[in-house]
């Protein structure tokens, strides 16, 4: 029986963000944009969606005079990612 | 990357690619803390040795406190500057673990140094052994052979600080810090620049 894939994570950019954040303590907006190769506008929207779902914690600060957005995955985000990977396994082990 | 739906196979490939990208990351100038603490220790040790042997006045041993006095401000300035310039910023689990390892060994070094003021203990041996252990652990975590070897070398040389008697043990201590911190610090910096 196939498990349902979390629709919030089953999108290229959002899954990319979560996969990146699961392997680091924290990363800023510029680093995530470089690694995912996305546009700033799109990335901002997807981070907001993950933040609203409680999967990602966003901290806004300043680096000198420049605004800096730092993201880190939350325990709920880790659970969601693990469930997503479990669900993926059910498709592959068919 | 866009906001598009993926096949299951694409999902798995994306997850492994993103995790691999961060695992292979190596920071620029990550040998700087080794260089700061290494040079300040070597310079201070040589100054203490010179002053004690020429004056025979053991109050010069208080000069050891020049190590934290020189290193901490330089280290804080380096960290503040790094944070300011670092664009983009990412902190990995490895960064956190190494930070905690040095915090624990740093506190150990501080406590032992305080004890040495009150009691007669083989301070050079203990400091060199613990700093060698921290260096070897750091090398093993980042999987960088020169740092692993120099850490174990420092631990081995710490025994010499017990064997060599009198103020000459300070020279062994200084030489060990060149091998254990200064040289691997420069090698680490060069390696991160090459990447």
Interface residues (C-beta under 8 A of the other chain):
Chain A: X5 X10 X11 X12 X13 X14 X15 X16 X19 X20 X22 X23 X24 X25 X26 X27 X28 X29 X30 X31 X32 X33 X34 X35 X36 X37 X38 X42 X45 X46 X63 X64 X68 X70 X84 X85 X88 X91 X92
Chain B: X1 X2 X3 X4 X5 X6 X8 X10 X11 X12 X14 X15 X17 X18 X19 X21 X22 X23 X83 X84 X87 X88 X89 X90 X91 X92 X93 X95 X96
